[in-house]
Amino acid sequence: MYRICTTSSFRNSFEKLPASLRRQAVFLIGILAVDYRDPRLHTKKLHGNRVEYSFRLHRDYRCVFCFEDGETVLLLTIAHRKDIYR
């Protein structure tokens, strides 16, 4: 099981989400804490400087995260898919 940490950017974005998406995010983050490869997350590895991953929150929203160490997942941001990868 992974320890979940968040950035201030993630917390700010999370607070701006509609209530239904926040509930779904909490559920999916619970799944992420157990297994980041769970098929319900639709996890994808992103390309770039750091090793980052994203999972599908809803059809149109994504959450980007990375591993700080073998036991800690850092949630970086959460946003609409058209904005998340910029």
Legacy VTK file of the C-alpha trace (Angstrom):
# vtk DataFile Version 3.0
C-alpha trace
ASCII
DATASET POLYDATA
POINTS 86 float
0.000 0.000 0.000
1.306 3.436 -0.958
1.310 6.589 1.155
-0.476 9.435 -0.665
0.888 13.014 -0.565
-0.470 16.034 -2.404
0.913 19.299 -3.751
-0.720 22.676 -3.198
-1.576 22.751 -6.907
-3.450 19.468 -6.535
-5.326 20.671 -3.448
-6.378 23.926 -5.164
-7.563 22.090 -8.279
-9.353 19.466 -6.204
-11.349 22.112 -4.321
-12.559 23.615 -7.609
-14.003 20.314 -8.875
-17.751 19.664 -8.711
-18.837 17.596 -5.698
-19.568 14.472 -7.762
-16.055 14.508 -9.246
-14.502 15.060 -5.818
-16.285 11.962 -4.493
-15.083 9.937 -7.464
-11.539 11.294 -6.998
-11.474 10.191 -3.360
-12.633 6.704 -4.381
-10.029 6.398 -7.150
-7.219 7.752 -4.974
-8.087 4.973 -2.524
-7.614 2.475 -5.350
-4.344 4.194 -6.316
-3.073 3.751 -2.752
-3.454 -0.006 -3.133
-2.375 -0.591 -6.757
-1.562 2.088 -9.318
-1.990 -0.469 -12.119
-5.624 -1.245 -11.273
-7.595 -1.314 -14.564
-10.291 0.993 -13.155
-7.735 3.828 -13.134
-6.671 3.574 -16.803
-3.140 4.567 -15.738
-0.767 5.844 -18.433
2.932 6.655 -18.178
3.748 10.177 -19.381
6.886 11.254 -21.201
9.119 14.076 -20.059
11.834 14.952 -17.584
10.362 13.124 -14.602
8.665 9.792 -14.557
5.037 10.846 -14.279
1.804 8.959 -14.673
-1.814 9.967 -15.124
-5.057 8.229 -14.344
-8.529 8.875 -15.631
-10.794 10.510 -13.092
-13.764 10.842 -15.373
-14.159 10.781 -19.100
-12.792 14.319 -19.303
-10.571 14.710 -16.206
-7.102 13.404 -15.422
-4.909 13.293 -12.337
-1.112 13.429 -12.724
1.095 11.748 -10.132
4.631 10.496 -9.610
6.461 8.244 -7.176
8.696 9.983 -4.636
10.106 6.678 -3.447
8.970 3.069 -3.379
6.220 3.759 -0.853
5.012 7.315 -1.576
2.806 8.617 -4.387
2.778 12.393 -4.935
-0.407 13.740 -6.538
0.715 16.689 -8.676
-2.420 18.108 -10.269
-5.928 17.334 -11.412
-7.656 19.063 -14.337
-9.622 18.735 -17.543
-7.806 16.641 -20.122
-7.488 19.569 -22.556
-5.512 21.532 -19.930
-3.651 18.882 -17.951
-0.779 18.132 -20.346
0.268 21.745 -21.017
LINES 1 87
86 0 1 2 3 4 5 6 7 8 9 10 11 12 13 14 15 16 17 18 19 20 21 22 23 24 25 26 27 28 29 30 31 32 33 34 35 36 37 38 39 40 41 42 43 44 45 46 47 48 49 50 51 52 53 54 55 56 57 58 59 60 61 62 63 64 65 66 67 68 69 70 71 72 73 74 75 76 77 78 79 80 81 82 83 84 85
